[in-house]
């Protein structure tokens, strides 16, 4: 099973693929909620792909933040991973426009970072919110 979320906009795209629970038979929640993942960024002439691990809590918190910002018609949604692979900040304004700021880090090469930003809007972000709902449904937070 593979589930992905896409954040798209003008000259930029972030795709987060959650592939599977990293430890499907873990006996405590600290180990049970890690997801094997791949993150792909493309913006302008630059792109990068990093394999790594996210937690179900990372994804769910981002889903909640984005839902609140979309419901309010403005606000900020942030995604920060425990292993600091990916940082995202989406700032949505009252006119329905948004700016995505982010950084993709390489764990095996800490000095290698792809920083980016691009413009998007509420219609793209609603699809992103739906994608996040799908990941949370496919990979719910497991309380062991």
N, C-alpha and C positions, 0 to 999 in steps of 0.2 A: 504494500500500500504506500502510495506517495501522495502527499498533499502539498500544495504550494500557495503562496500569497504573492501577489504582484502589486507593486506601487509604480504607476506609470504617469508620465507627464511629458512636457515639452522637452525633447532631447534628453530624456533620462528614464531609467527603469531599474528597479530593484526587485529581484525574485528570490524568495526564501522558500526552499524546498525542505519540508520535514519528511524524512524517509521512514523512520521507525523509532520505537523506543530503543535507546541504547542498551538498556538492561531490562529486558522484558520480564524477568523473574525476580527482580530486586525485592527485598523484603522491607525496606524502609523508604519513606518518601524522598529523602535526600538523594537516593540513588535511582529511584523508580521514575523520576520525572525528566530525565535527560533524553533529548531527541537527537538522533543522528541527522545532520542537516547539511545542506549546501546553500551558499549565498552567492548570488551573481549580481554584479553591478555593471551597467553600461550607461555612460553619459558622455556626450560629445565624442571625442576621439579616443576615449579611455574606457577600459573595461577590466574586470577582475572577477575571479571565482575563488572562493575559499570554502573548504570542507571543514566542518566543526560540529560543535554540540551547542544546542540551545536548551533551555528548560521550558516545560509546559507553562510554568509561572511567568517566564519572560513573555511568551506569546499571549497569554491571557491578559496580562497587565496592559500590553500594547493595544489589544482588542478593546479593552474597557476605556482606555484613554481616547482612542480614535472615535469610539461610539459617542462618548460625551462631547467631544469637539464637534462632531457632525450634528448631534442633536441640538447643541447650543448655537450652531451656525458660525462659530469661531472658537478658537482655542488652540491648545498645543497637545500633541500626542508624541510621546517619546518611547523609543525602544532601545533598551540597553541590555546586552547579554551578560550573563554572569562571567563568562570567560572573556568578555570584552572583544569579541570578534567583530561585532557590528554595533554601531551607534546610529540611531535615526532620530531626527526631530522634525516633526511636521507642524508648521504654523499655518493655521487656517484663519482667514480673515472674514469679516461679515459679508463681503461681496462674493464669497464662494471660491475665491482663489486661495491657493496654498503654495508654500515653498517647502521643499524637502531638503534638509541638510543632513549629511551623513559622513561616516567614515567606515571603511572596511579594513580590518587589520589582518595581517598574516601572523598566525600564532608561531610558526617556525622561523619567521624573520620579523621580529618585533619592530624594526625600523621601517618596514614596508607598510605603508598606509595609503589607501586611495580615498582622498577626501573629495566630496562632491556636493553639488546642489542643483536642483532643477525645479521648475514651476509645474504645478499640476492644478487640478480643480476638484470641486466637490463631487462631480459625477465619477471621476476616476477613483476618488477615495471611498465612495460608497461600494464600488466593486471590491476594493481592498478590504473594507470592513466585512463584506460577505465572505471573502476568501479566508479571513481570520476566523470567522465563525466556523468555517469548514475544518480548519486545522484543530481548533479547540474541540469540535465534535469528534474528529477522528482520533485525537490524542488528548483526552481529558486529563486533568491533574489527578494523579493517583495518590491516594492517601493510604499508606501501608500500615 
